[in-house]
Amino acid sequence: MAHEEKRAHWPKDLQEDIKANEFSGVVGSVLVSETDRVRVWHLHLKPGYRCSFHRHVLNYFWTCHTHGKARGYFEDGSIKDVTHFPGDTRHMDYGPGEYLLHSVENIGDSDLLFTTVEFKQSPNQPLPVPDSIRLKVAA
């Protein structure tokens, strides 16, 4: 069964979002730092909010800074609920051509805050990110 068929039960807005952002490299709310080696992201989700679908192609890790509940929506149609706690950390690695396409929704009653660090020297090339998502620092 194709991924689209496995997602047929999803609400229309989720189905439209995954199509629109299938190749989005925006893996957080704001890109706070970037060097030739890493990208550092912050993700802030208020209760009831969901980030857009995005594609992870680089090796990375994330750390949660708050306690809360999240729902993950995945390309294969699966939906997984997770309880996060401060210090909760997960490392992810991808081989050539491998990726993760997903979205995260805050289903709890407190803000969720994450830091994600992507390693640009991974088997896959970094996806482009628009300048609008980069942290603007006053001069």
Phi and psi in degrees as a GROMACS rama.xvg file:
@    title "Ramachandran Plot"
@    xaxis  label "Phi"
@    yaxis  label "Psi"
@TYPE xy
-69.4034  155.314  ALA-2
-56.0887  -39.3295  HIS-3
-59.5519  -40.4216  GLU-4
-66.7192  -36.1329  GLU-5
-70.7039  -19.2997  LYS-6
-101.118  6.27506  ARG-7
-59.0851  -26.9951  ALA-8
-81.6175  -9.08883  HIS-9
-68.3085  150.232  TRP-10
-60.1919  154.24  PRO-11
-56.1991  -39.2975  LYS-12
-63.5733  -36.3137  ASP-13
-68.1715  -41.997  LEU-14
-63.9162  -39.7416  GLN-15
-68.5451  -39.1042  GLU-16
-65.356  -42.9782  ASP-17
-66.0103  -36.4354  ILE-18
-67.5583  -43.1753  LYS-19
-68.506  -29.3087  ALA-20
-118.291  21.9924  ASN-21
-54.481  -31.0402  GLU-22
-117.891  23.7888  PHE-23
-74.9828  129.773  SER-24
-95.0539  10.9078  GLY-25
-84.7133  94.1593  VAL-26
-97.6399  11.5437  VAL-27
-157.044  -178.068  GLY-28
-74.7211  -36.5791  SER-29
-150.982  138.736  VAL-30
-88.1202  107.663  LEU-31
-90.1136  -19.3733  VAL-32
-159.936  143.971  SER-33
-147.819  133.448  GLU-34
-126.696  -173.463  THR-35
-71.2611  -10.702  ASP-36
-109.858  -33.6106  ARG-37
-139.73  158.623  VAL-38
-122.487  131.786  ARG-39
-115.324  124.074  VAL-40
-117.789  149.565  TRP-41
-113.444  139.164  HIS-42
-123.716  121.545  LEU-43
-121.373  117.451  HIS-44
-121.351  116.04  LEU-45
-75.3862  158.63  LYS-46
-52.8109  132.152  PRO-47
87.0541  -6.49291  GLY-48
-95.8748  153.066  TYR-49
-132.17  137.099  ARG-50
-79.0246  156.524  CYS-51
-65.4857  156.938  SER-52
-59.8977  147.51  PHE-53
-152.964  160.461  HIS-54
-113.734  123.834  ARG-55
-93.9782  123.414  HIS-56
-122.181  -18.0113  VAL-57
-95.6278  151.333  LEU-58
-62.0231  141.491  ASN-59
-160.528  170.13  TYR-60
-138.797  154.668  PHE-61
-126.918  152.396  TRP-62
-132.297  133.747  THR-63
-93.324  139.101  CYS-64
-104.732  -4.44536  HIS-65
-135.035  166.968  THR-66
-94.3805  137.601  HIS-67
175.707  -175.864  GLY-68
-121.74  136.335  LYS-69
-129.576  152.892  ALA-70
-120.811  125.27  ARG-71
-100.994  134.762  GLY-72
-111.526  128.38  TYR-73
-121.123  152.863  PHE-74
-52.0156  -35.3216  GLU-75
-77.2472  4.41187  ASP-76
93.3751  -9.05469  GLY-77
-74.003  151.571  SER-78
-130.962  127.03  ILE-79
-130.12  130.956  LYS-80
-97.3659  137.551  ASP-81
-137.224  141.247  VAL-82
-99.0325  125.7  THR-83
-105.315  157.681  HIS-84
-141.227  157.512  PHE-85
-57.3217  128.334  PRO-86
94.5665  -9.73861  GLY-87
-56.9159  122.966  ASP-88
-137.193  142.001  THR-89
-139.533  137.099  ARG-90
-105.187  137.623  HIS-91
-130.122  136.689  MET-92
-128.366  141.983  ASP-93
-130.628  132.512  TYR-94
-81.766  178.35  GLY-95
-54.1309  125.661  PRO-96
81.2822  -6.98278  GLY-97
-85.1254  154.594  GLU-98
-162.752  170.815  TYR-99
-130.368  125.317  LEU-100
-114.089  116.919  LEU-101
-158.628  175.224  HIS-102
-140.869  153.044  SER-103
-125.253  132.916  VAL-104
-119.09  138.277  GLU-105
-84.9435  110.552  ASN-106
-105.382  11.3048  ILE-107
-98.3408  -166.923  GLY-108
-114.82  15.6777  ASP-109
-135.502  156.66  SER-110
-61.392  143.145  ASP-111
-107.039  129.788  LEU-112
-126.503  126.778  LEU-113
-127.93  151.793  PHE-114
-116.801  132.769  THR-115
-121.281  132.558  THR-116
-118.242  115.916  VAL-117
-98.6382  140.09  GLU-118
-100.479  110.913  PHE-119
-69.7672  -21.476  LYS-120
-91.7919  63.1446  GLN-121
-111.623  172.192  SER-122
-60.9434  -23.631  PRO-123
-108.568  152.119  ASN-124
-72.7531  144.194  GLN-125
-61.466  143.1  PRO-126
-78.7829  148.994  LEU-127
-68.7793  150.999  PRO-128
-129.587  141.865  VAL-129
-72.1926  150.614  PRO-130
-59.4978  -28.0438  ASP-131
-63.3613  -20.1298  SER-132
-93.0456  -8.31452  ILE-133
-79.9654  142.626  ARG-134
-61.5485  129.946  LEU-135
-94.874  121.619  LYS-136
-106.483  128.604  VAL-137
-67.8728  140.151  ALA-138
